[in-house]
Amino acid sequence: MSGVLPAGACDCHCHVFGPAARFPYAEPRSYTPDDAPLEAYIALLDRLGFDRGVLVQPSAYGRDNTAMLDALTREPARLRGVAVGGAELNANILKEWHTAGVRGLRANEFRRDGKPYYQNGVGLKDIEPFYKTMADLGWHVQLWIDTRDLPDMADALARIPMPVVVDHMGRLEHHHGTHNPGFQALVRGVGEGRLWSKLSGTYRLGATPPEYLEAKPFHDALVAANPANLVWGTDWPHPRPEGPMPDAARLRDVFLDWTRDAAQRQAILVDNPARLYDFPAG
């Protein structure tokens, strides 16, 4: 291993699935995952050395956040959540979710050939009516997007009065390069403090395991821009992976190998998640 995780380290992107008999998946859906229940995730955190984790509502459950909320209520000190919802929400529901540990809503603007790639996604326009309540609660918007589309979202993003966290380094396939205008828009946004990014999903950039070296320039560009607006996550249990199924321990070690500076590790793994997801100090 490339180093020891600092105390309070947080895996800022993961999912829980099932048991399907208790928490059935949405119909229709883009994929059917294997069960990956809370107990398995807590065991993963312990094995990898993370004290905290952030559950992200996956599209396989659509707008039914029951499985995630159940996990949050069972591990309130250790977990936070990012939910999915739209017109069915109201301020009271958001406040109830806040009490349960939710700290953001996820907008899915990820497209291929101009069409949504995942079923059950909720777009920015669907959650815009709740921006004020979200901002009052100290929440953020998590944005799932191919960063090539980020410049076209500039006006919509400018209306968001809270942090915007872009998933998986913008999920740009590495052959497009770090000079791609969309990725550069992400780098500028992070550098100016307008955007955050997750240094997760290394394998989703089409990089070659187990070293994933093609993704390193994207990681390095974001860290150089502003390490105070970055977090990291395993993306466990890696639903619908592009390429071979990755190993979470290996992804952790790649991050540590690429992030040798102790202050940057502390910021990305501990301090930034504590601010963004409202974990208690210490």
C-alpha positions in Angstrom: 0.0 0.0 0.0 1.2 3.5 -0.8 0.3 5.0 2.6 -2.0 4.9 5.6 -5.3 6.7 5.4 -5.6 9.7 7.7 -8.1 9.5 10.6 -11.6 10.5 9.5 -11.0 9.5 5.9 -14.3 9.4 3.8 -15.2 7.3 0.8 -17.4 9.9 -0.9 -19.1 7.8 -3.6 -20.6 4.4 -3.1 -24.0 2.7 -3.4 -26.0 0.1 -1.5 -28.2 -2.4 -3.3 -30.7 -4.8 -1.8 -31.4 -7.2 -0.5 -33.7 -7.1 -3.5 -36.3 -9.1 -1.7 -36.6 -6.2 0.8 -35.7 -3.3 -1.5 -36.9 -4.1 -5.0 -35.4 -2.3 -8.0 -37.2 0.2 -10.2 -39.1 -0.9 -13.3 -37.8 -0.1 -15.9 -34.1 0.3 -15.1 -30.8 0.5 -17.0 -29.1 -2.4 -15.2 -29.8 -5.0 -12.5 -27.1 -5.0 -9.8 -26.1 -7.9 -7.6 -27.1 -7.3 -4.0 -24.5 -5.1 -2.2 -26.2 -4.4 1.2 -25.1 -2.1 4.0 -23.3 -4.8 5.9 -21.0 -5.5 2.9 -20.3 -1.8 2.5 -19.4 -1.3 6.2 -17.1 -4.3 6.0 -15.4 -2.7 2.9 -14.9 0.6 4.8 -13.3 -1.3 7.6 -11.1 -3.3 5.3 -9.9 -0.3 3.4 -9.4 1.9 6.4 -12.2 4.5 5.9 -14.1 5.9 8.9 -16.9 7.4 6.9 -18.8 6.9 3.7 -21.3 8.7 1.4 -24.1 6.7 -0.2 -25.3 8.0 -3.6 -28.7 7.0 -4.8 -28.3 4.8 -7.9 -30.5 4.8 -11.0 -31.5 1.2 -10.5 -33.7 2.4 -7.6 -35.0 5.5 -9.5 -36.6 7.9 -7.1 -37.2 5.3 -4.4 -34.5 6.2 -1.8 -35.7 3.7 0.8 -32.7 1.4 0.7 -30.3 4.4 1.1 -32.4 6.0 3.8 -32.5 2.7 5.7 -28.7 2.5 5.6 -28.3 6.1 6.8 -30.6 5.5 9.8 -28.6 2.4 10.8 -25.2 4.1 10.6 -26.0 7.8 11.4 -22.5 8.7 12.7 -20.6 7.1 9.9 -22.7 7.7 6.7 -24.2 10.6 4.8 -26.3 10.4 1.6 -27.1 12.0 -1.7 -30.7 11.4 -2.8 -32.6 11.5 -6.1 -36.0 13.2 -6.5 -38.0 15.8 -8.4 -41.6 17.1 -8.5 -42.7 14.6 -5.8 -40.6 16.4 -3.2 -41.4 19.3 -0.9 -39.6 21.2 1.8 -40.8 18.9 4.6 -39.5 15.8 2.8 -36.1 17.4 2.3 -36.0 18.4 6.0 -36.9 14.8 7.0 -34.1 13.5 4.7 -31.7 16.0 6.2 -32.4 14.6 9.7 -31.7 11.1 8.3 -28.4 12.2 6.9 -29.0 13.3 3.3 -26.9 16.3 2.3 -27.6 16.7 -1.5 -29.6 15.8 -4.5 -28.2 14.2 -7.6 -28.9 15.5 -11.1 -28.4 13.1 -14.0 -27.4 15.0 -17.2 -25.3 12.2 -18.6 -26.0 11.6 -22.3 -24.8 9.7 -25.2 -25.7 11.0 -28.7 -27.8 13.6 -27.1 -30.0 11.1 -25.3 -30.1 10.2 -21.6 -27.9 7.2 -21.0 -29.6 6.1 -17.8 -33.2 5.5 -17.1 -34.9 7.1 -14.1 -32.6 10.2 -14.1 -33.7 13.5 -12.6 -32.4 16.6 -14.4 -31.4 20.0 -13.0 -34.7 21.5 -14.1 -36.5 19.0 -12.0 -34.7 20.0 -8.8 -34.4 23.8 -9.4 -37.6 24.5 -7.5 -35.9 23.2 -4.4 -32.6 25.2 -4.6 -33.6 27.6 -1.8 -34.5 24.9 0.6 -31.4 22.9 -0.3 -29.2 26.0 0.2 -30.9 26.7 3.5 -30.1 23.2 4.7 -26.5 23.4 3.6 -26.9 20.9 0.8 -25.2 20.6 -2.6 -26.1 19.4 -6.1 -24.3 16.4 -7.3 -24.0 16.4 -11.1 -23.6 13.2 -13.2 -22.4 14.5 -16.6 -20.0 13.9 -19.4 -17.9 17.0 -19.0 -17.9 17.6 -22.7 -21.5 18.9 -22.1 -20.5 21.1 -19.2 -20.0 24.3 -21.2 -23.6 24.0 -22.4 -24.8 23.9 -18.8 -23.1 27.2 -17.8 -26.3 29.2 -17.5 -28.1 26.4 -15.6 -25.1 26.0 -13.2 -25.0 29.8 -12.6 -28.5 29.6 -11.1 -27.4 27.1 -8.4 -26.8 28.9 -5.1 -24.8 26.1 -3.5 -21.9 23.8 -4.3 -22.1 21.7 -7.4 -20.1 18.5 -7.3 -19.2 16.9 -10.6 -19.0 13.1 -10.5 -15.9 11.0 -11.6 -13.6 13.8 -12.8 -16.3 14.6 -15.4 -16.3 11.1 -16.8 -14.4 12.1 -19.9 -12.9 9.2 -21.8 -9.1 9.8 -21.6 -8.5 9.9 -25.3 -10.2 13.3 -25.5 -7.3 14.7 -23.4 -7.1 17.2 -20.6 -7.2 20.1 -23.1 -10.8 19.2 -24.0 -12.9 22.4 -23.6 -15.4 20.6 -21.3 -12.7 19.3 -19.0 -11.0 22.7 -19.0 -14.4 24.2 -17.9 -14.4 21.8 -15.0 -10.8 22.6 -14.1 -11.6 26.4 -14.2 -14.7 25.9 -12.1 -12.9 23.9 -9.5 -10.0 26.4 -9.5 -12.4 29.3 -9.0 -14.3 27.5 -6.2 -17.6 27.4 -8.2 -17.4 23.7 -8.8 -16.3 20.6 -6.9 -15.2 17.3 -8.4 -14.9 13.7 -7.2 -11.5 12.2 -8.1 -13.4 8.9 -8.4 -14.3 6.6 -11.3 -10.7 6.4 -12.5 -11.7 3.2 -14.4 -14.7 5.0 -16.0 -12.3 7.2 -18.1 -11.3 4.1 -20.1 -7.9 3.9 -18.4 -6.1 0.5 -18.4 -6.0 -1.4 -15.1 -4.3 -2.0 -12.8 -2.3 1.2 -13.1 -4.9 3.4 -14.8 -2.1 5.7 -15.9 -4.2 7.3 -18.7 -6.4 8.9 -16.1 -3.5 10.4 -14.1 -3.3 13.7 -16.1 -7.0 14.4 -15.3 -6.4 13.7 -11.6 -3.3 15.9 -11.6 -5.0 18.8 -13.4 -7.8 18.9 -10.8 -5.5 18.6 -7.8 -3.3 21.4 -9.2 -6.4 23.6 -9.8 -7.7 23.5 -6.2 -7.4 20.6 -3.8 -9.8 22.3 -1.4 -12.7 21.5 -3.8 -12.1 17.8 -4.3 -13.2 14.6 -2.7 -12.6 10.9 -3.5 -14.6 7.7 -3.6 -14.5 4.1 -4.4 -17.7 4.0 -6.5 -18.3 0.6 -4.9 -19.8 -1.8 -5.9 -18.9 -0.4 -9.3 -22.3 -0.7 -11.1 -22.2 -0.9 -14.9 -18.4 -0.6 -15.1 -16.7 0.4 -18.3 -14.2 -2.4 -18.7 -13.2 -5.1 -16.2 -14.7 -5.0 -12.7 -12.3 -2.9 -10.6 -11.0 -3.6 -7.1 -11.7 -0.9 -4.5 -8.5 -1.5 -2.6 -6.5 -1.1 -5.8 -8.4 2.2 -6.6 -7.5 3.4 -3.1 -3.9 2.6 -3.6 -3.8 4.3 -7.0 -5.2 7.5 -5.4 -2.6 7.4 -2.6 0.2 6.8 -5.1 -1.0 9.8 -7.2 -1.5 12.0 -4.2 1.7 11.9 -2.2 1.4 15.2 -0.4 0.1 14.7 3.1 -1.8 18.0 3.2 -3.6 17.3 0.0 -4.5 13.8 1.2 -5.8 15.3 4.4 -7.9 17.8 2.5 -9.3 15.4 -0.1 -10.0 12.5 2.2 -11.0 14.2 5.5 -11.4 18.0 5.6 -13.3 18.6 2.4 -15.8 15.7 3.0 -16.4 16.9 6.5 -17.4 20.4 5.1 -19.4 19.1 2.1 -21.3 16.4 3.9 -21.6 18.0 7.4 -19.7 15.4 9.4 -18.8 16.4 12.9 -15.4 17.7 13.6 -12.9 15.2 15.1 
